[in-house]
Amino acid sequence: DNQPLNSIMIGSTSSSQTRKAKTNDAAKLHLTSHQCITAGIACLIAMGIHMFSLQYPTPNELIPQLPPIDRIREQDLDEHTFLTRYVMTGTPVIIIRNEVDSSKNQDRISSLAKSCGDLSVPGIPPPVWYFFDSLSPWQFQVVKLAAKRFIGGVDLEKWIAARKRIRIADIHEVARSETSLKVHMSKLLYLFPSYIPRILEIFSRPLYLGDAIVTYSDIRDKCGLDFHITKQEKHARSIEAKQRPSPKDVIWLFWGGIDSAYYPLHRDHNEKDVVVDVISGCKDFVVVHPEERHKLNKIPFFPGSDLWDNDFFHLSTKTALEQTGLKKAWKGTISSGETLFMAGDSIHEARNSCPTTVSLSRRPWLEKTFRDVQLVNNHAALYK
């Protein structure tokens, strides 16, 4: 009651100013939240515009300009150089066996498809089966929904059923198509971790016969298909035979059209080196030396195989090399009448880049026969 009037007025004014300040602060906070939401929407729109404006290369433009795999005519590559420069160092090489008339070769493949068209082989390679077997029921449903939503409406159960067994005649009809039958993948997948689209991409590929294990008698007797063993391979086999009995040849058959493939960048679980013969068409390869594996991005799960999500088929050369710092990586295209040697523990990726590409692979000798430290340090030991 005895408080001066001017004090009351000052106190009242101060309280009023405080309330206004709080109201202004609240308005600023409210405005800031709106700005954040607007900025977020703008960012999403910008990302969407960028993503949908990306130009994806055609299959013939896929491989970046990594150092090329050496290409040497069979008669120009002596056996000693083959072993010391390529096999012992784990460096790939393409051996040109002979020049092939592509039109005659297509006739040969059509005849082959007719003669053994009823031959039925598994259409899903073991590592893909391991992947499915490793999934719990709810995980399988997640993959199934993702395939349906993001990969052109693919029905995963039908995808599996269509590939359990494949007739040669059926795969030939698909493979001879000039246009890729690859299913469209939603660009929204690229908002996820990079290994997600790399795994789901398996289900977007055209029907493909890959890693089908066949016997030599099936290929030779039923289909009339034989392969030429180079003098370099014969020499390496003879050295292997001195150390251990030669195992029976197991042959892997690959048959597909443009852009057909099964695996991303991967390493096979095998102790033998690889020889690949292209019978018809052409096949693109990226090969990374196993010493460089620590520079790659490992896919965190995929039982039965080591897989990496580095995509050297789509990245530019500069980006690919800057991202990884690779010192030993190569690219190459193998065509009809050519053979690729590749170390068995190489990290690699292959895609068919021609209609009706047919190839055979085999593993004729153990890696340790030629890349054992003692043997590498004593080349003469190989020729005793």
Secondary structure, DSSP 8 states (H G I E B T S, - for coil): --S-HHHHHHHHHHHHHHHHHHHHHHHHHHHHHHHHHHHHHHHHHHHHHHHHH-----GGG-S----B-EEEEGGGS-HHHIIIIIITTT--EEEE-----HHHHHHHHHHHHHHTTT-EEESS-HHHHHHHHHS-HHHHHHHHHHHHHHTTT--HHHHHHHHSEEEHHHHHHHHT-SS-------GGGGGS-THHHHHHGGGGS---EEEEEE-HHIIIIIT-------HHHHHHHHHHHHHS------EEEEEE-TT--S-SSEE-S-SB-EEEEEEESEEEEEEE-GGGGGGS-B-S--TTSEEB---TTTS-HHHHHHHH--SSEEEEEEETTEEEEE-TT-EEEEEE-SSSEEEEEE--SBTHHHH-HHHHH-GGGGG-
